[in-house]
Amino acid sequence: MLRKSIWVLALCALALLSVSCGKKQPDKAPDKEQGKEQGTENEACEHMIMIDAAVEASCTEPGKSEGRHCLTCGEVLTQAQEIPAKGHTWQNGVCTVCGAVNETQGLLFTEMDGYCVLSGMGDGKNGAVIVPAEHNGLPVTAVAEGAFTGCEALYSLILPEGITEIGAFAFENCTNLKSVTLPESLREIQEGAFLRCSSLQKIALPEGITAIRSAAFCDCKGLTEVILPQTLQSIEDTAFSGCSRMKGFDIPAGVTQIGWDAFSFCEAMESFTVPEGVTMIADALFRGCKKLKTVNIHDGVTQIGNSAFAQCSALKTVIIPESVRGIDRFAFQKCTSLSEIVLPEGITAVVYQLFDGCIGLKKVVLPESVTCIDEYAFRGCVALCEIKIPKNVTLIGGYAFQNCKALTEIVIPEKVAKIDLYAFDGCAKMENIYCGVSAQPEKWWPTWNFNCPATVHWGGSWEYVDGVPTLQ
């Protein structure tokens, strides 16, 4: 037991020594009462070291290196060194390290009653424009019409919260503008706002926008991504025409109107689904979309407009729903990969140049409701080998089947009262033409079968046997 107590006392003594400091102890005066002198104590013990943590320098505040001091006596053992502030690393007006915003100075504003409008670049020298939320104490609520038109120095743009409208042609021909950040407060993007911003790569439109106005992003040839808000209801004429790198658009379900040429010459677009609320495929909507392969048209669409799919050279098949009652001229002109088409009952005319230049078209099914095959309807359909003219057709227009070089025979129904010039010109493989009338009507143009080697068989000289025209 005694030995254990001695060990405990020894450990306590060592602990006391460890919290003592390495300073010299002060000399003591002689002890007269005891008649002897005490010597000076110079015994030194270890410091109790406290580490002062390093502080990293920020963009605006200095830091410091790691330091050390004695917890007991306070002596500084390692002096911490100050590290200078790093400064901002700006990219397009925003610090990539801390996110600080470097608002552009020198911009032009027009002050109104209680608010102001951004009206131009002014003396701003930096092409990375960050618009302040206020100017002279007034909130900035809009970008004026034509404010930055033709500003080639502008390459990035950040608009603040509070802006609700971008005016017409505000950034037209800003050909070096690559990035745009729009605020959640934005509600209107007017016509031509970003027309021909050919370097713009991505745009995200905030919720609350209901319409994309005419030519808003027309000819933005560098655009590869567009995020549309679920609040969107209409896409107006030529809104995205000429966006040649866009591969597709995710159209919100609430869209009920898409204007003419809205997606024309979107040359990289491969597929498209027409929203349920849209009842008309507008004129030239997909014209020149040369990589478009598939289009999903819902039963509810009633009209396909002029040149709607013209020059869609990759389009192979299109299923036209029974709800469609009209297809306008040029709708499928030069769809060179289209191989087969079925027109629904209710269509009354194969209109002017509807399938002109569809060199891959082999089979066409026409409904009995058709009464007219217009001029140039199938001109240049060099692969067409299967078509039946409906019994209610009364007119075949000029050049309607010109250069349909794969056709070998055709039946012209009895009700056809008029055939215009060169209707079957250049049908080089045509062998037989079976006519329902017994003699050539007065209104059949004399050259209706010019340059066509087929033998014409008039009514009474042939009949149908098992559905096949057969000479008697």
GIMOLIN-V506239 format. One line per field, one symbol per residue. phi: phi as a letter, one per 40 degrees, with the letter a starting at -180 (. if undefined). A space follows every 10 residues. Layout:
phi=???
//
This chain:
phi=.ccccccccc cccccccccc bccccccbcd ccccgabccc bbcbbccccb ccccbccbcb bcbaccbaac ccbgcccbcc bcbcdcgcbc afgbcccbgc bbdccgccbb cbcgaabcbi cgcccccccb cccbafgbcc babcdgdbdg ccccbaabbc chcbabcdfd bdgccbcbbb bbccccbbbc dgdbdfccbc baabccchcb abcdfdbcgc cccbabbccc ccbabcdfdb dgccbccibc cccccbabcc gdbcfccccb aabcdcccbb ccdfdbdgcc bcbbbbbcci cbabcdgdbd gcccccbbcc ccccbabcdg dbdfccccba abccchcbac cdfcbdgccc cbbbbbcccc babcdfdbdg ccccbbabcc cccbbbcdgd bdgccccbaa bbcccccabc cfdbcgccbc bbbbbcccac ccccddbdbc fbccccbcdg baacbfgbcb cc
//
